[in-house]
Amino acid sequence: MSLTAPRAAGSTVSPELTPLSDHEWRVIDSSRDPDDAASVLGFVDRMLDGQYEVIVVRPGSGRGPGSGVSRTLVTDLNEVTALFAAE
């Protein structure tokens, strides 16, 4: 089962969580071609304490503003989809 967030006002991203296991998800932009590597927005892992670790992947060399990888902890999957919808 995938979770899809509504697109945030002014956002061009349509985040969708695709399960990889019972506690891991890949986050993709469903508005992009699934064969496009840039459709992968990040990954989510439900940790033992019930929080969700969110890894956000931003395209680019990792050297400029707005590119690279960041890690965030949230308490529920609704926060995950909201986080990516706001990107």
N, C-alpha and C positions, 0 to 999 in steps of 0.2 A: 504494500500500500504506500503510495506517495502522498506527501503533504505539499500542497501548493498554497503560497501566500498571494493575496491580491497585490497587484502592482501599486506601490506607493505613489502619491501625487508627484509628478515631475521625474519619477524614476523610469528607467528603460529596462529594468531587471525584473524578471518573473521567476523568483526562486522556487525550486521544487526539491524536496528531500526524497531521495531514492534510497530505500534500505539496502545495506550491504550485508548486514547481519541483524541479530535481535537487539544490538546496542550501538550500531554504527550506520551512518548515512552519508551519502555523497550529496552535495548541494549543487544543482545545476541551474542555469538560466534557461527555462523552457522556451523562451522566445528565440533562442539561437538554435542552429543546426546541431543535433547531438553529436555529429562527427567532428565538430569544431572544438578543439582543445580549450578554447576560451569560454566554452559553455560551462566548464567546471569552475564553480565559485568557491568551493571549499569542502570541508568534511566536518562531521559531528560525531562525537563519541560520548555515550552516556557513561559516566563514571560511577564507581561503586557507591559514592555518597549521594547519588541521585542528581547531581549537577550535570550539565552538558558542556563538554569542552568543544569549542568551535574554532576551527582553523580556517581563516579567510585567506584565499589565494587571490592576489591581484596581479594581472598580467604586467609584464615589463621585465626589465633587466634586474629589478631589485635594488637599483641605485637611485632612481628618481622618485620624486614625491608621488604617492598613490600606488606604488608598486611594491611587491614583496609579499611576505606572509605575516599574519598576525594571529594571536591566540586570545580568546575571550572565554570566560566562564559565564553561563547563564543557568537559570533554574528550570526553564521548561521549553518545549519545542516551539511554542508560539513566539517566544523571544528570539529563537533562532531565525525563524522566517522573517520576523520584523527587522532583525539586524541586516539580513541580506537584501530585503526590499528597500531599505534605506540607503543602500550603496549607490 
